[in-house]
Amino acid sequence: MLGKKKNSDTDDAASTRSEPRDEPTREVAVGDVVTVTTDDGGTARGTLIEDFGTQDDSGSTRLAPDVRVRPRRWAIQLDDGGLVFADDDALAPGSRI
């Protein structure tokens, strides 16, 4: 047999050592508590209540002559009772409720 013989005692101990490793980033989901950065640069805490899915950048919709909006992925119910809409890049995940 070519190669190194496995020493099960040493290998098992090495595999159970607590070594730092990069944890995979978990995407947020409905029910998660998040911090959202709003369009004016402020931050607020809230709970994701709806996922509208990824949106293409096809443009915006005119709501009034001077008001245009573009679709956002998430609806967030803020802790203060407000409702905001945001995309993935505006969220910092918190804990699942």
N, C-alpha and C positions, 0 to 999 in steps of 0.2 A: 504494500500500500504506500503510495507516494503522498507526501504532504504531512502536515502536523497532526499528530494524534490528539483527539479531543479529550481534555481532562474535564470531566463533567462537574467536579466540585468547583474548580476555578471558573469555568464558563458560566455555571449557574449563578455563582456569586456576582460575577460581573454583570450578568443580565438583570439582577435585582437591585443593583446600585442605583441610588437616586442621582442621576446626572441631569443637568439642565438641558432641555431640548426645546426647540421651537414648537409651540402649540399651534395647531392650525387655527386660522381665524374663522370664527363662526359668524355666518351672516345673521343679520337680525331677522326677526319674524314677528308676525302679529302677536300681541300680548307682551312683547318685550318693553321694558322701560328704557328710554333713550334720552340723551341730551341732543337737542337739535339746534343747529346754528341757523338763525333766521336770515332773511334777505338783508335786513338792516345791520347784520353783524352781531346781534345779541344772541344769547343762548337761553334755552328754556328746557325744562324737564317734562316728559310726558310719556304716554303709552301708545305704541303703534296699534291702531284699530282697523286699518285696512291696507292691503297691498294691491295696488292697481297694476302691478307688473312693470317691466321695463318699458320706457317710453322712447320712441324715436325722436330725433331732433328735427322733426318736420316743420317746426314753426310754432306760432302762437295763435291764440284765438282772440278775436276782438269782442270784448264784453260791452264796451261803450266807445264812443268816438276817441276818448283819450285813455282807455283802459284796455291793455292787452295782457293776456296770461298764457303761460305754457303749461302743459300737463306735468304733474309730479307723480312719483311712484307711491309715496306713503302718505296716509292720513294719520296725524298724531293728535291725540286728545291731551292737551297740556294739563299739568297739575292745577293750574289756576282756572281751568274750565274752558279755555280757548281751544280752537281747532286750527291747526296749520297743516300745510302740505309741503313735503320736501322730497328730495332725491337721496340716494344712498350716500353721496359724498357730504351731506349735511348732517349725518347722524353719527353719534358715538354710542355704541351699545352699552347697556347697563345690565341689569339682572332680569330674568324672566319672572313674571308674576304668576 
